[in-house]
């Protein structure tokens, strides 16, 4: 694979193999592969940046805009809803027009909407433009995932998703830390200024360095009707739907933590914004580390279904333990045991997230944009529903967070076992007769 430059196609199913001797062509192939990896990693990192850098500022926003915590949490919900709905539009468009044009348009709108958020004078305006920010940011999420499907297949795709998790996983590690430091220098509005600058830089890099991955002969020529028929066909695939829902419910358990943790850690357990940022970063390190174990050790040795099942089981057990601790069944429990339970839950996402993406996208090669849109939309919609539920009992108990996490984890396991039927499919593959 060579560096295509803007407007030219990149299409290859496996990365360039390493070699001891370095010809100019080999060097160019390595450089192009690295550039694609870094840019796609940046696109997948933008959503956690948009969410996590803002988290330490949530209590400050409630004071600045004179709004209750439940209302301010809607700024997270609005962004998630935008990311969910935007993918339904951008995904099919990328199947028809290619990946670059919809991606660049979405990135430009993201930068403008983020800049407006920095100057919002009311919580209503902030919620509205967080929605626009999410709608536009959806382009990076859905198209990055579709580009991976364009370039890779099977175990190679699972490894690449794990590599992306290493890159995008840096975002939740550093984002709360950056957010906490920004709050030392300025107020919550400065967080959005930094996000706008990051978005602008990434837009320029995409324009200059990321080539087209969907050749014209593989694009769809139909309009809205064909897009809807394609999505209906995907949803009719029981296994695709099972993986999509399993991944969506697992993400909802993760987002219940993301949405509630600033108030749980800071308000209930009395930690500072900097301590919260440190704990959040440690949890993200666990997620990244397990994701690398998945990609470097498990893929190719253990079936993707088994790795996914193990991840969902650990998430369920960690959620149950958190519910027992926060409900008082185990007596008074301090921050350290609760933080340990959250660390285990977050780390197990490193098995769940890349494998659900891979297994779902393997069900559709010819409509990767639409499949990626459905995968992402269900994920963010379920996450958006989980967000307000964690604050339903007020700001002084962590029980709703743990209860929502356990409910989502059990739903993910149910979808995986009933719809995907990994054991039956493995038996059918081994014994076709």
C-alpha positions as CSV (number, residue, x, y, z in Angstrom):
1,X,0.0,0.0,0.0
2,X,1.4,3.4,-1.0
3,X,0.5,6.8,0.2
4,X,-2.4,7.7,-2.1
5,X,-2.7,11.4,-1.3
6,X,-6.0,13.1,-1.2
7,X,-8.7,11.8,-3.6
8,X,-6.9,8.5,-4.5
9,X,-7.9,5.1,-3.5
10,X,-6.3,2.9,-0.8
11,X,-7.6,-0.6,-0.8
12,X,-5.8,-3.5,0.7
13,X,-6.9,-6.3,3.0
14,X,-3.7,-6.9,4.9
15,X,-1.0,-4.5,6.2
16,X,2.3,-4.5,4.5
17,X,4.6,-7.2,6.0
18,X,7.7,-6.1,7.7
19,X,11.0,-6.8,6.0
20,X,14.6,-6.4,7.0
21,X,15.6,-4.9,3.7
22,X,14.1,-1.6,3.0
23,X,13.3,-0.7,-0.6
24,X,11.7,2.6,-1.4
25,X,8.4,0.8,-2.1
26,X,8.5,-1.1,1.2
27,X,9.3,2.1,3.1
28,X,6.4,3.9,1.5
29,X,4.1,1.0,2.2
30,X,5.0,1.1,5.9
31,X,4.6,4.8,6.1
32,X,1.2,4.8,4.4
33,X,0.0,2.0,6.7
34,X,1.2,3.9,9.8
35,X,-0.5,7.1,8.6
36,X,-3.8,5.3,8.0
37,X,-3.6,3.7,11.5
38,X,-2.8,7.0,13.2
39,X,-5.5,9.0,11.4
40,X,-8.2,6.3,11.9
41,X,-7.1,6.2,15.5
42,X,-7.5,9.9,15.8
43,X,-11.0,9.7,14.4
44,X,-12.0,7.1,16.9
45,X,-10.3,9.0,19.7
46,X,-12.4,12.2,19.0
47,X,-15.6,10.9,20.7
48,X,-14.0,10.0,24.0
49,X,-12.1,13.3,23.9
50,X,-15.4,15.1,23.4
51,X,-16.9,13.2,26.3
52,X,-14.1,12.6,28.8
53,X,-12.3,16.0,28.7
54,X,-15.6,17.6,29.7
55,X,-16.4,15.2,32.6
56,X,-14.4,17.0,35.3
57,X,-16.2,20.2,34.5
58,X,-19.7,18.9,35.0
59,X,-20.1,20.1,38.6
60,X,-18.7,23.5,37.5
61,X,-21.2,23.7,34.6
62,X,-24.1,23.1,37.0
63,X,-23.0,26.1,39.1
64,X,-22.0,28.4,36.1
65,X,-25.3,27.9,34.2
66,X,-27.4,27.6,37.4
67,X,-28.9,24.2,36.4
68,X,-29.4,21.0,38.3
69,X,-27.1,18.0,37.7
70,X,-29.7,16.0,35.9
71,X,-30.2,18.8,33.3
72,X,-26.4,19.2,32.8
73,X,-26.1,15.5,32.2
74,X,-28.4,16.0,29.2
75,X,-25.4,17.7,27.5
76,X,-23.9,14.2,27.5
77,X,-27.1,12.6,26.4
78,X,-27.6,15.1,23.6
79,X,-24.1,14.5,22.3
80,X,-24.6,10.7,22.3
81,X,-28.0,11.1,20.6
82,X,-26.4,13.2,17.9
83,X,-23.6,10.6,17.4
84,X,-26.3,7.9,17.1
85,X,-28.6,9.6,14.6
86,X,-25.7,11.1,12.6
87,X,-24.3,7.7,11.9
88,X,-27.6,6.6,10.3
89,X,-27.1,9.4,7.7
90,X,-23.4,9.4,7.2
91,X,-22.9,5.6,7.0
92,X,-25.1,5.1,3.9
93,X,-23.8,8.3,2.4
94,X,-20.3,6.9,2.6
95,X,-21.3,3.7,0.9
96,X,-22.6,5.9,-2.0
97,X,-20.1,8.8,-2.2
98,X,-17.0,7.3,-0.8
99,X,-15.5,7.9,2.6
100,X,-13.6,11.1,2.3
101,X,-16.3,13.7,1.3
102,X,-18.8,12.9,4.1
103,X,-15.9,12.6,6.6
104,X,-14.5,16.1,5.8
105,X,-18.0,17.7,5.8
106,X,-18.7,16.2,9.2
107,X,-15.4,17.3,10.7
108,X,-15.9,20.9,9.6
109,X,-19.3,21.1,11.2
110,X,-17.9,19.5,14.3
111,X,-15.3,22.2,14.7
112,X,-17.9,25.0,14.3
113,X,-20.4,23.4,16.7
114,X,-17.7,22.8,19.4
115,X,-16.6,26.5,19.1
116,X,-20.3,27.6,19.7
117,X,-20.5,25.4,22.8
118,X,-17.6,27.3,24.3
119,X,-19.7,30.5,24.2
120,X,-23.1,29.0,25.3
121,X,-24.9,31.3,27.6
122,X,-27.5,28.8,28.8
123,X,-27.8,25.1,29.4
124,X,-30.4,24.9,26.7
125,X,-28.0,26.4,24.1
126,X,-25.3,24.1,25.3
127,X,-27.5,21.0,25.0
128,X,-28.6,22.1,21.5
129,X,-25.0,22.5,20.2
130,X,-23.8,19.4,21.9
131,X,-26.5,17.6,19.8
132,X,-25.0,19.3,16.6
133,X,-21.5,18.4,17.8
134,X,-22.6,14.8,18.1
135,X,-24.3,14.7,14.7
136,X,-21.2,16.0,13.0
137,X,-18.8,13.9,15.1
138,X,-20.6,10.8,14.0
139,X,-18.8,11.0,10.6
140,X,-15.5,10.2,12.2
141,X,-16.9,7.3,14.2
142,X,-18.8,5.5,11.4
143,X,-16.4,6.2,8.6
144,X,-13.3,5.1,10.5
145,X,-15.0,1.8,11.3
146,X,-16.1,1.4,7.7
147,X,-12.6,2.1,6.5
148,X,-11.3,-0.7,8.7
149,X,-13.8,-3.0,7.0
150,X,-12.7,-1.8,3.6
151,X,-9.0,-2.6,4.4
152,X,-9.1,-5.8,6.6
153,X,-11.0,-9.0,7.1
154,X,-11.3,-11.7,9.8
155,X,-8.6,-11.9,12.4
156,X,-6.6,-9.1,10.7
157,X,-9.6,-6.8,11.3
158,X,-9.9,-7.9,15.0
159,X,-6.2,-7.1,15.4
160,X,-6.6,-3.7,13.8
161,X,-9.5,-2.8,16.0
162,X,-7.4,-3.7,19.0
163,X,-4.6,-1.5,17.6
164,X,-7.1,1.3,17.2
165,X,-8.1,0.8,20.8
166,X,-4.4,1.3,21.8
167,X,-4.5,4.7,20.0
168,X,-8.0,5.8,20.8
169,X,-7.6,4.5,24.3
170,X,-5.0,7.2,25.0
171,X,-7.8,9.7,24.7
172,X,-9.8,8.6,27.8
173,X,-6.5,8.3,29.7
174,X,-5.3,11.8,29.0
175,X,-8.7,13.6,28.4
176,X,-9.8,13.9,32.0
177,X,-6.3,14.8,33.0
178,X,-6.2,17.5,30.4
179,X,-9.7,18.6,31.4
180,X,-8.6,18.8,35.1
181,X,-5.6,20.9,34.2
182,X,-7.6,23.2,31.9
183,X,-9.9,23.9,34.9
184,X,-6.9,25.0,36.8
185,X,-6.2,27.7,34.2
186,X,-9.7,28.6,33.1
187,X,-13.3,27.5,33.3
188,X,-15.3,24.8,31.5
189,X,-15.5,26.9,28.4
190,X,-11.8,26.5,27.8
191,X,-12.4,22.7,27.5
192,X,-14.5,23.3,24.4
193,X,-11.9,25.7,22.9
194,X,-9.3,23.0,23.2
195,X,-11.7,20.5,21.6
196,X,-12.3,22.8,18.7
197,X,-8.6,23.2,18.1
198,X,-8.1,19.4,18.2
199,X,-10.9,19.0,15.7
200,X,-9.5,21.6,13.4
201,X,-6.0,20.0,13.4
202,X,-7.5,16.5,12.8
203,X,-9.6,17.9,9.9
204,X,-6.5,19.2,8.2
205,X,-4.7,15.9,8.7
206,X,-7.6,14.0,7.2
207,X,-7.7,16.3,4.2
208,X,-3.9,16.1,3.6
209,X,-3.1,12.5,4.5
210,X,-6.1,10.2,4.4
211,X,-6.9,8.7,1.0
212,X,-10.1,7.1,-0.2
213,X,-10.6,3.4,0.8
214,X,-13.8,2.6,-1.1
215,X,-13.2,2.2,-4.9
216,X,-15.9,3.6,-7.2
217,X,-16.8,0.1,-8.4
218,X,-17.8,-0.9,-4.9
219,X,-20.0,2.1,-4.2
220,X,-23.8,1.9,-4.1
221,X,-25.7,4.0,-6.7
222,X,-29.1,3.9,-5.1
223,X,-30.7,6.5,-2.9
224,X,-32.6,6.5,0.4
225,X,-34.7,3.5,-0.6
226,X,-31.7,1.3,-1.2
227,X,-30.1,2.4,2.0
228,X,-33.2,1.5,4.0
229,X,-33.4,-1.9,2.3
230,X,-29.8,-2.6,3.0
231,X,-30.3,-1.7,6.7
232,X,-33.4,-3.8,6.9
233,X,-31.5,-6.8,5.4
234,X,-28.8,-6.3,8.0
235,X,-31.2,-6.2,10.9
236,X,-32.9,-9.3,9.5
237,X,-29.6,-11.1,10.1
238,X,-30.2,-12.5,13.6
239,X,-26.4,-12.9,14.3
240,X,-25.5,-9.4,13.2
241,X,-28.3,-8.0,15.3
242,X,-27.2,-10.1,18.3
243,X,-23.6,-8.8,18.1
244,X,-24.8,-5.3,17.6
245,X,-27.1,-5.3,20.6
246,X,-24.5,-7.1,22.8
247,X,-22.0,-4.4,22.0
248,X,-24.6,-1.7,22.5
249,X,-25.6,-2.9,25.9
250,X,-21.9,-3.4,27.0
251,X,-21.3,0.2,25.9
252,X,-24.3,1.4,27.9
253,X,-22.8,-0.2,31.0
254,X,-19.6,1.7,30.2
255,X,-21.5,5.0,29.6
256,X,-23.4,4.6,32.9
257,X,-20.0,4.8,34.5
258,X,-18.9,7.7,32.3
259,X,-22.0,9.7,33.1
260,X,-22.2,9.0,36.8
261,X,-18.6,8.8,37.9
262,X,-17.9,12.5,38.2
263,X,-20.6,12.8,40.8
264,X,-20.0,9.5,42.4
265,X,-16.3,10.0,42.8
266,X,-16.3,13.7,43.6
267,X,-19.6,14.4,45.4
268,X,-20.3,11.1,47.1
269,X,-16.7,10.0,47.9
270,X,-15.3,13.5,48.2
271,X,-12.4,13.2,45.7
272,X,-11.0,16.2,43.9
273,X,-11.3,16.7,40.1
274,X,-7.6,15.8,39.8
275,X,-8.1,12.5,41.8
276,X,-11.2,11.7,39.6
277,X,-9.1,12.3,36.5
278,X,-6.3,10.0,37.8
279,X,-8.8,7.2,38.6
280,X,-10.5,7.6,35.2
281,X,-7.1,7.5,33.5
282,X,-6.1,4.3,35.4
283,X,-9.4,2.6,34.3
284,X,-8.7,3.6,30.7
285,X,-5.2,2.1,31.0
286,X,-6.8,-1.2,32.0
287,X,-9.1,-1.1,29.0
288,X,-6.3,-0.4,26.6
289,X,-4.1,-3.1,28.2
290,X,-6.7,-5.8,27.9
291,X,-7.5,-4.7,24.4
292,X,-3.8,-5.3,23.5
293,X,-3.9,-8.7,25.1
294,X,-6.9,-9.4,22.9
295,X,-5.2,-8.3,19.7
296,X,-1.7,-9.6,20.3
297,X,-2.3,-12.8,22.3
298,X,-5.9,-14.1,22.0
299,X,-6.8,-13.3,18.3
300,X,-5.8,-16.4,16.3
301,X,-5.5,-18.6,19.3
302,X,-8.9,-18.2,20.9
303,X,-12.1,-17.8,18.9
304,X,-13.5,-14.3,18.9
305,X,-16.8,-15.6,20.4
306,X,-14.9,-17.1,23.4
307,X,-13.0,-13.9,24.0
308,X,-16.2,-11.8,23.7
309,X,-18.0,-14.2,26.1
310,X,-15.3,-13.9,28.7
311,X,-15.4,-10.1,28.5
312,X,-19.2,-10.0,29.0
313,X,-19.0,-12.5,31.9
314,X,-16.4,-10.3,33.7
315,X,-18.4,-7.2,33.1
316,X,-21.5,-8.9,34.6
317,X,-19.6,-10.0,37.7
318,X,-18.0,-6.6,38.2
319,X,-21.4,-4.9,37.9
320,X,-22.9,-7.3,40.5
321,X,-20.0,-6.6,42.9
322,X,-20.5,-2.9,42.5
323,X,-24.2,-3.1,43.2
324,X,-23.5,-5.1,46.4
325,X,-20.9,-2.5,47.6
326,X,-22.9,0.6,46.8
327,X,-26.2,-0.7,48.2
328,X,-24.7,-1.3,51.6
329,X,-25.1,-5.1,51.6
330,X,-21.3,-5.4,52.4
331,X,-21.4,-2.6,55.0
332,X,-19.8,0.8,54.5
333,X,-17.4,0.6,51.6
334,X,-15.0,3.4,50.7
335,X,-13.7,4.7,47.4
336,X,-10.9,2.2,47.0
337,X,-13.0,-1.0,46.6
338,X,-15.5,0.8,44.4
339,X,-12.7,2.1,42.2
340,X,-11.3,-1.4,42.0
341,X,-14.7,-2.7,40.8
342,X,-14.9,0.0,38.2
343,X,-11.3,-0.8,37.1
344,X,-12.3,-4.5,36.4
345,X,-15.4,-3.5,34.6
346,X,-13.6,-1.0,32.4
347,X,-10.8,-3.4,31.7
348,X,-13.1,-6.1,30.5
349,X,-14.4,-3.7,27.8
350,X,-11.1,-4.4,26.1
351,X,-12.5,-7.8,25.2
352,X,-16.0,-6.8,24.5
353,X,-15.7,-3.8,22.3
354,X,-13.2,-4.8,19.5
355,X,-14.7,-8.3,19.2
356,X,-18.3,-7.1,18.9
357,X,-17.2,-4.6,16.2
358,X,-15.3,-7.3,14.3
359,X,-17.9,-10.1,14.5
360,X,-20.7,-7.7,13.5
361,X,-18.9,-6.2,10.5
362,X,-17.7,-9.6,9.3
363,X,-21.4,-10.2,8.5
364,X,-21.4,-7.5,5.8
365,X,-18.6,-6.6,3.4
366,X,-20.6,-4.9,0.6
367,X,-22.3,-2.3,2.9
368,X,-19.7,-1.6,5.5
369,X,-21.0,2.0,5.9
370,X,-24.5,1.0,6.6
371,X,-23.4,-1.9,8.9
372,X,-21.1,0.5,10.8
373,X,-24.0,3.0,11.1
374,X,-26.3,0.4,12.7
375,X,-23.6,-0.8,15.0
376,X,-22.8,2.7,16.1
377,X,-26.3,4.0,16.3
378,X,-27.5,1.2,18.6
379,X,-24.4,1.7,20.7
380,X,-24.9,5.4,21.3
381,X,-28.7,5.2,21.6
382,X,-28.4,2.6,24.4
383,X,-25.7,4.7,26.0
384,X,-27.9,7.8,25.8
385,X,-30.8,6.0,27.5
386,X,-28.4,4.8,30.3
387,X,-27.2,8.3,31.0
388,X,-30.3,9.9,32.7
389,X,-31.1,6.7,34.5
390,X,-27.9,6.8,36.6
391,X,-29.1,10.1,38.2
392,X,-32.7,9.2,38.7
393,X,-32.3,8.8,42.5
394,X,-30.4,12.0,43.0
395,X,-26.7,12.9,43.4
396,X,-26.1,11.2,46.8
397,X,-26.1,7.5,46.0
398,X,-24.2,5.3,43.5
399,X,-26.8,2.5,43.5
400,X,-28.5,3.6,40.3
401,X,-25.1,3.6,38.4
402,X,-24.4,0.0,39.6
403,X,-28.0,-1.2,38.9
404,X,-27.9,0.2,35.4
405,X,-24.6,-1.4,34.7
406,X,-25.7,-4.8,35.9
407,X,-29.0,-4.6,33.9
408,X,-27.1,-3.6,30.7
409,X,-24.5,-6.4,31.3
410,X,-27.2,-9.0,31.7
411,X,-29.0,-7.8,28.6
412,X,-25.7,-8.0,26.6
413,X,-25.1,-11.6,27.8
414,X,-28.7,-12.5,26.8
415,X,-28.4,-11.0,23.3
416,X,-25.1,-12.8,22.8
417,X,-26.3,-16.2,24.0
418,X,-29.8,-16.2,22.4
419,X,-29.3,-14.3,19.1
420,X,-25.6,-15.1,18.3
421,X,-25.7,-18.7,19.5
422,X,-22.0,-19.0,19.4
423,X,-21.9,-22.7,20.6
424,X,-24.4,-23.8,17.9
425,X,-22.6,-21.9,15.2
426,X,-19.3,-23.4,16.2
427,X,-20.8,-26.9,16.1
428,X,-22.3,-26.3,12.7
429,X,-19.0,-25.1,11.4
430,X,-17.1,-28.1,12.8
431,X,-19.8,-30.6,11.6
432,X,-21.6,-29.3,8.5
433,X,-23.6,-32.5,8.2
